[in-house]
Amino acid sequence: MTLLPVYYQIKQTIKNWIINREYEPGDKIPSENELSKRFNVSRLTVRQAISHLIQEGFLSSKRGEGTFVTRDENLINSFSLEFSGFMDDLFYQISKSKTKWVTMARMLPPQPIKEKLRLRSEHDEVVQIKRVRFLLENSFAYTINYLPIEIGSKIKETDLYRKPLLQIMEQDLGIRFTEAFQTIEASFADQEVAHKLGIPSGSPILFVERIMYAKNRKPVEVVQSSYRGDLYKYIVRLKSVKRKQGSIWIHQDK
């Protein structure tokens, strides 16, 4: 396990204070001296953490007065919408979200979905689930799930308002996920996505497609999610690793 830099840990702690309303919008946070004593680190480390939060607009500094939490509620809410690409973070995000709109239907899947689910017959149907998910009061994701009939037919629409689909599949249906393949791309909201997320058509979004696998690498779900570009942030930590022919950058584990 690779530890995160100390300044980054402090930065995330300050963010959590703000998310949990320990410091309200406009409040003054402790001074660098106070924070350095609290975290038992140098002022330089604290200053680096605060500097990053100021650059991102979450804190503001007033000469001779101190450092203050932004008054921008939308920006504060966006703290909860950071996503670092790890599966544990994915499950955490899903557990914190709330579904407020759902539709379900049986359908013949598009060819790409059929191939990803390894359906053999051209007559094989899937269950398509469309949902709008919220974090706090913000619609942050419009998600379309494609499930094989033998799995999708066991899911009740009413249950999707009460708990996440992943939880239903794991706890209620006994599916054990062993692997996932994910692709991410920048895109723009078409009319359907824009309407569901409450943003103008053509707005930037983050489009994520994920194939979930069970035992023996059997595909059990294809998920396509469109995330609001004004609220959602995708973070990847990289580190340089020396090789015989030079250095390469790799994805850094937690």
C-alpha positions, 0 to 999 in steps of 0.5 A: 500500500502506497501512502498518499502525500501528507499535504494531500491527506491534510487537504482531504481532511479540511475538505471533510470538515467543510462537507460535514459542516464543521466549517460553514460557507464563509467561516474562517478556518484555523491558522497555519500555525494551529493546523501545523500543531494539530497535524504535527507537521511543518507550516510548509506542508500545511501551506501546500494543502491550503494553497491547493484548496485556494487554487481550486476555489474552495478556500480564499485568503485575506491578507491580515485576516486569515483563510475562509471557506468559499460561499459557493454552495455548488462548489462545496457540494462538488467535494463529494463528487470526486472520483479517483478510479478505484473500485472501493471509491466506486462502491462508496460513491454508489452507496452515498447516492440516491435514485430519484427516477427509474424505468425498466424494460425488456428489449433487444440490445444494441449489437455492442451490448450484445457482444459485451454480454456475450449473448449468442442468439439474435433473439436474446433480450436484456433488461434495460434500467435507466436511472437518475442518481443524486448526491446531496441535492444535485443530479450527478449521473444518468445511468443505463444498465443492461442485464441478462434476462435471468438477472434483470427479471429478478430485480424490482423497480421499487427496490431501486429507489431503496438501495443501489443496484450493486447492493441488490445484485450482491446481497439479494441475488448472491452475485459475487463480482470479481472483475470490472473493465472500465472506459472513460471519455469526455463527451457532450450531453445529448437531449436525453442526457441533458434533460435528465441531468438538468443541464443544457444540451451540448454541455460537457459530461464524463461518459463512463462504461463499465462491464462487471464480471462474476466468476470465470469472467462471466459478464453480468452487467454493462453500465453506461453512466453520464456524469455532469461535467460541472460537478464531477471530477476524475482523479488519477494518481501516477508515479514514476517507476524506473526501468532499464530503458528509462522511466515510465508513469504508472497508476498508483495504488492506494 
